[in-house]
Amino acid sequence: MDLREEILDLAKRAKNASKKLAYVDTNQKNKALLELASLLEENKQSIFNENKKDLEAAKARGLSAAKIDRLKITDKVICSMVQSCREVAQFPDPVGQIEHVVTRPSGIRVGKMRIPLGVIAIIYESRPNVTIDAAILCLKAGNAVILRGGSEAFYSNQILSSLISKALGKVGISEDAVLSLPSPDRKAVRYLLELEDYIDVVIPRGGEGLIKAVVDQARMPVLKHYKGVCHIYVHEDADLEMALNIVYNAKVQRPGVCNALECLLVHQNIAANFLPKLEERLEQAGVVLHACAKSNKFFKNSILASEQDWGREFLSLDLAVKMVSSFEEACEHISCYGSNHSEAIITTNYLTAMRFLREVDASAVLVNASTRFNDGGEFGLGAEIGISTSKLHAYGPMGIKELTTTKFIVFGEGQIRN
């Protein structure tokens, strides 16, 4: 069997598994999730050992600090995976839920029932925890999933996939419900993306290059998240101490993730008071400021920003700073350079805050809070499959409900149409 035939066989197995999984009892799915949580705890050291192989290879290849950070599995990461398994087990099962039933003039009652999407392919880079997040969310939503992690996380993904298979087998769910591509060869992905008869949707998670390649090659729908160019606008009515804390958190806590702050917009009326304090606070963390000509004069050690710095996803301790003269200028900048991911305003003015919420287009718009909150776990979704920055069929963090769709259902009492 050559690679193309092998991928076709894998997709067929996933399709068959999805038909059965759509009707699996909620309790059985929850047992699998809880079994996986226990296996992750019991095999913690083995997971660390396999992850160490990936980390050593990544360093030898000269991968960036941000990529190595996303690749590393720590105690905290495993605890988070375990917690996600148990949280998702506690969540209501969306499959079979009936919504929005109305009675029509004919007497029929029309509603919608939630159903799985079918087979989902997840293509992702670096973060091994995506292997767990994708598997448990797809499982709870009744979808079969085909996983293709990056080669840089090969050993980590292998052991996590083996634990998922073991958990499914223990509770009597087909192991074909969660499958991994058998080869790191890029051709395997290309062959998979040709199989629109078996794959219902593909979700890429990773750099802009990966996502563009998937969009270009896929014959099935793609749920996209191109990049996270996140802004915070410090309005002239902002609480400046609050603004300092939020900006610091959004930029410094984890600079290599998609909801980290990349560009700060500051109203000119508070610039002289705010920007020097900002520099003092951020230089302690080693942040490099790329400042526009107007804001540059308020800093001691900034770099003059170039046009390429606007709309740039640094994924590092670099921050673009622009001084604006009005609310309208701030919103125009976000509209021009944002990526529809996360946008925030710091202000004590209620009307301005509400206007920002209405007028700024992003998957999450925040008032007086860090962009780092745009996350499935923080929003109460449990684990997330990713953050969609396109509006079809989901916008923002995608949890269990976003991995289902609806079909119309009709209840009648013998009605016929005239």
Secondary structure in CASP SS format (residue, H / E / C, confidence):
PFRMAT SS
TARGET T0000
AUTHOR 0000-0000-0000
METHOD secondary structure of the structure
MODEL  1
M C 1.00
D C 1.00
L H 1.00
R H 1.00
E H 1.00
E H 1.00
I H 1.00
L H 1.00
D H 1.00
L H 1.00
A H 1.00
K H 1.00
R H 1.00
A H 1.00
K H 1.00
N H 1.00
A H 1.00
S H 1.00
K H 1.00
K H 1.00
L H 1.00
A C 1.00
Y C 1.00
V C 1.00
D C 1.00
T H 1.00
N H 1.00
Q H 1.00
K H 1.00
N H 1.00
K H 1.00
A H 1.00
L H 1.00
L H 1.00
E H 1.00
L H 1.00
A H 1.00
S H 1.00
L H 1.00
L H 1.00
E H 1.00
E H 1.00
N C 1.00
K H 1.00
Q H 1.00
S H 1.00
I H 1.00
F H 1.00
N H 1.00
E H 1.00
N H 1.00
K H 1.00
K H 1.00
D H 1.00
L H 1.00
E H 1.00
A H 1.00
A H 1.00
K H 1.00
A H 1.00
R C 1.00
G C 1.00
L C 1.00
S C 1.00
A H 1.00
A H 1.00
K H 1.00
I H 1.00
D H 1.00
R H 1.00
L H 1.00
K C 1.00
I C 1.00
T C 1.00
D H 1.00
K H 1.00
V H 1.00
I H 1.00
C H 1.00
S H 1.00
M H 1.00
V H 1.00
Q H 1.00
S H 1.00
C H 1.00
R H 1.00
E H 1.00
V H 1.00
A H 1.00
Q H 1.00
F C 1.00
P C 1.00
D C 1.00
P C 1.00
V C 1.00
G C 1.00
Q C 1.00
I E 1.00
E E 1.00
H E 1.00
V E 1.00
V E 1.00
T E 1.00
R C 1.00
P C 1.00
S C 1.00
G C 1.00
I C 1.00
R E 1.00
V E 1.00
G E 1.00
K E 1.00
M E 1.00
R E 1.00
I E 1.00
P E 1.00
L C 1.00
G C 1.00
V E 1.00
I E 1.00
A E 1.00
I E 1.00
I E 1.00
Y E 1.00
E C 1.00
S C 1.00
R C 1.00
P C 1.00
N H 1.00
V H 1.00
T H 1.00
I H 1.00
D H 1.00
A H 1.00
A H 1.00
I H 1.00
L H 1.00
C H 1.00
L H 1.00
K H 1.00
A C 1.00
G C 1.00
N C 1.00
A E 1.00
V E 1.00
I E 1.00
L E 1.00
R E 1.00
G C 1.00
G C 1.00
S H 1.00
E H 1.00
A H 1.00
F H 1.00
Y H 1.00
S H 1.00
N H 1.00
Q H 1.00
I H 1.00
L H 1.00
S H 1.00
S H 1.00
L H 1.00
I H 1.00
S H 1.00
K H 1.00
A H 1.00
L H 1.00
G H 1.00
K H 1.00
V C 1.00
G C 1.00
I C 1.00
S C 1.00
E H 1.00
D H 1.00
A H 1.00
V E 1.00
L E 1.00
S E 1.00
L C 1.00
P C 1.00
S C 1.00
P C 1.00
D C 1.00
R H 1.00
K H 1.00
A H 1.00
V H 1.00
R H 1.00
Y H 1.00
L H 1.00
L C 1.00
E C 1.00
L C 1.00
E C 1.00
D C 1.00
Y C 1.00
I C 1.00
D C 1.00
V E 1.00
V E 1.00
I E 1.00
P E 1.00
R E 1.00
G C 1.00
G C 1.00
E H 1.00
G H 1.00
L H 1.00
I H 1.00
K H 1.00
A H 1.00
V H 1.00
V H 1.00
D H 1.00
Q H 1.00
A C 1.00
R C 1.00
M C 1.00
P C 1.00
V E 1.00
L C 1.00
K C 1.00
H C 1.00
Y C 1.00
K C 1.00
G C 1.00
V C 1.00
C E 1.00
H E 1.00
I E 1.00
Y E 1.00
V E 1.00
H C 1.00
E C 1.00
D C 1.00
A C 1.00
D C 1.00
L H 1.00
E H 1.00
M H 1.00
A H 1.00
L H 1.00
N H 1.00
I H 1.00
V H 1.00
Y H 1.00
N H 1.00
A H 1.00
K H 1.00
V H 1.00
Q C 1.00
R C 1.00
P C 1.00
G C 1.00
V C 1.00
C C 1.00
N C 1.00
A C 1.00
L E 1.00
E E 1.00
C E 1.00
L E 1.00
L E 1.00
V E 1.00
H E 1.00
Q C 1.00
N C 1.00
I C 1.00
A H 1.00
A H 1.00
N H 1.00
F H 1.00
L H 1.00
P H 1.00
K H 1.00
L H 1.00
E H 1.00
E H 1.00
R H 1.00
L H 1.00
E H 1.00
Q C 1.00
A C 1.00
G C 1.00
V C 1.00
V E 1.00
L E 1.00
H E 1.00
A E 1.00
C C 1.00
A H 1.00
K H 1.00
S H 1.00
N H 1.00
K C 1.00
F C 1.00
F C 1.00
K C 1.00
N C 1.00
S C 1.00
I E 1.00
L E 1.00
A C 1.00
S C 1.00
E H 1.00
Q H 1.00
D H 1.00
W C 1.00
G C 1.00
R C 1.00
E C 1.00
F C 1.00
L C 1.00
S C 1.00
L C 1.00
D E 1.00
L E 1.00
A E 1.00
V E 1.00
K E 1.00
M E 1.00
V E 1.00
S C 1.00
S C 1.00
F H 1.00
E H 1.00
E H 1.00
A H 1.00
C H 1.00
E H 1.00
H H 1.00
I H 1.00
S H 1.00
C H 1.00
Y H 1.00
G C 1.00
S C 1.00
N C 1.00
H C 1.00
S E 1.00
E E 1.00
A E 1.00
I E 1.00
I E 1.00
T C 1.00
T C 1.00
N C 1.00
Y H 1.00
L H 1.00
T H 1.00
A H 1.00
M H 1.00
R H 1.00
F H 1.00
L H 1.00
R H 1.00
E H 1.00
V C 1.00
D C 1.00
A C 1.00
S C 1.00
A E 1.00
V E 1.00
L E 1.00
V E 1.00
N C 1.00
A C 1.00
S C 1.00
T H 1.00
R H 1.00
F H 1.00
N C 1.00
D C 1.00
G C 1.00
G C 1.00
E C 1.00
F C 1.00
G C 1.00
L C 1.00
G C 1.00
A C 1.00
E C 1.00
I C 1.00
G C 1.00
I E 1.00
S E 1.00
T C 1.00
S C 1.00
K C 1.00
L C 1.00
H C 1.00
A C 1.00
Y C 1.00
G E 1.00
P E 1.00
M C 1.00
G C 1.00
I C 1.00
K H 1.00
E H 1.00
L H 1.00
T E 1.00
T E 1.00
T E 1.00
K E 1.00
F E 1.00
I E 1.00
V E 1.00
F E 1.00
G C 1.00
E C 1.00
G C 1.00
Q C 1.00
I C 1.00
R C 1.00
N C 1.00
END
